[in-house]
């Protein structure tokens, strides 16, 4: 039988971080809520997307261009709401 100390741990074993599985689930839930609250720093607009290229200097290109084929829009305006494949610049 392995030797254990007064707290029931083997030598070299790390102490428990949580008392129960319920405690660890609660902390994970709190962290995800905090992440969701901090996430909307950048509004999902086409002008803020990594897949959006701004218009060039020529007169024919009045709009930008979306280089992601799954967006469904080839030439969106800069202030158009972002699609489901939006990826923020920041």
C-alpha positions as CSV (number, residue, x, y, z in Angstrom):
1,X,0.0,0.0,0.0
2,X,1.4,3.4,-0.9
3,X,2.4,5.7,1.9
4,X,0.2,8.8,2.5
5,X,0.6,11.8,4.7
6,X,-2.0,13.2,7.1
7,X,-4.1,14.8,4.4
8,X,-4.4,11.5,2.4
9,X,-1.9,12.5,-0.3
10,X,1.0,10.6,-1.6
11,X,4.5,12.2,-1.3
12,X,5.1,14.5,-4.3
13,X,1.4,14.7,-5.1
14,X,0.1,18.3,-5.7
15,X,-2.7,19.6,-3.4
16,X,-6.2,19.8,-4.8
17,X,-7.2,23.1,-6.3
18,X,-10.9,22.6,-5.7
19,X,-12.8,20.8,-3.0
20,X,-15.3,19.2,-5.4
21,X,-16.1,18.9,-9.1
22,X,-19.0,21.3,-8.5
23,X,-16.7,24.1,-7.4
24,X,-14.5,23.7,-10.5
25,X,-17.6,23.8,-12.8
26,X,-18.8,26.9,-11.1
27,X,-15.5,28.7,-11.6
28,X,-15.4,27.6,-15.3
29,X,-18.9,29.0,-15.8
30,X,-17.9,32.3,-14.2
31,X,-14.9,32.6,-16.4
32,X,-16.9,32.0,-19.6
33,X,-19.4,34.6,-18.5
34,X,-16.6,37.1,-18.0
35,X,-15.1,36.3,-21.4
36,X,-18.4,36.8,-23.1
37,X,-18.9,40.1,-21.5
38,X,-15.4,41.3,-22.5
39,X,-15.6,40.0,-26.1
40,X,-17.8,42.7,-27.8
41,X,-15.1,45.3,-27.8
42,X,-15.0,45.5,-31.6
43,X,-18.4,45.8,-33.4
44,X,-18.8,43.1,-36.1
45,X,-18.8,45.4,-39.2
46,X,-17.1,44.5,-42.5
47,X,-14.7,47.4,-42.1
48,X,-13.3,45.8,-38.9
49,X,-12.9,42.3,-40.5
50,X,-9.6,40.8,-41.5
51,X,-11.3,39.4,-44.6
52,X,-12.3,42.8,-45.9
53,X,-10.1,44.8,-48.2
54,X,-10.7,48.5,-48.5
55,X,-11.4,50.1,-51.9
56,X,-8.5,51.1,-54.1
57,X,-7.9,54.6,-55.3
58,X,-9.5,54.0,-58.7
59,X,-13.0,55.4,-59.3
60,X,-14.6,52.1,-60.4
61,X,-14.0,50.4,-57.0
62,X,-16.4,52.4,-54.8
63,X,-16.7,49.6,-52.2
64,X,-14.3,47.3,-50.5
65,X,-14.0,43.6,-51.2
66,X,-14.6,40.5,-49.0
67,X,-12.0,37.8,-49.7
68,X,-13.8,35.1,-47.7
69,X,-15.9,33.1,-50.1
70,X,-18.4,31.8,-47.5
71,X,-19.5,35.3,-46.6
72,X,-21.9,35.5,-49.6
73,X,-21.2,39.2,-50.2
74,X,-18.4,40.1,-52.7
75,X,-18.3,43.9,-52.3
76,X,-19.8,45.0,-48.9
77,X,-19.8,48.5,-47.6
78,X,-17.5,49.3,-44.7
79,X,-20.3,49.8,-42.2
80,X,-22.3,46.7,-43.2
81,X,-22.9,44.3,-40.3
82,X,-20.4,41.5,-40.2
83,X,-21.3,38.0,-41.4
84,X,-21.0,34.7,-39.6
85,X,-17.3,34.4,-40.7
86,X,-16.4,37.7,-39.2
87,X,-12.8,37.8,-37.7
88,X,-11.9,40.9,-35.8
89,X,-8.7,42.9,-36.7
90,X,-7.7,43.1,-33.0
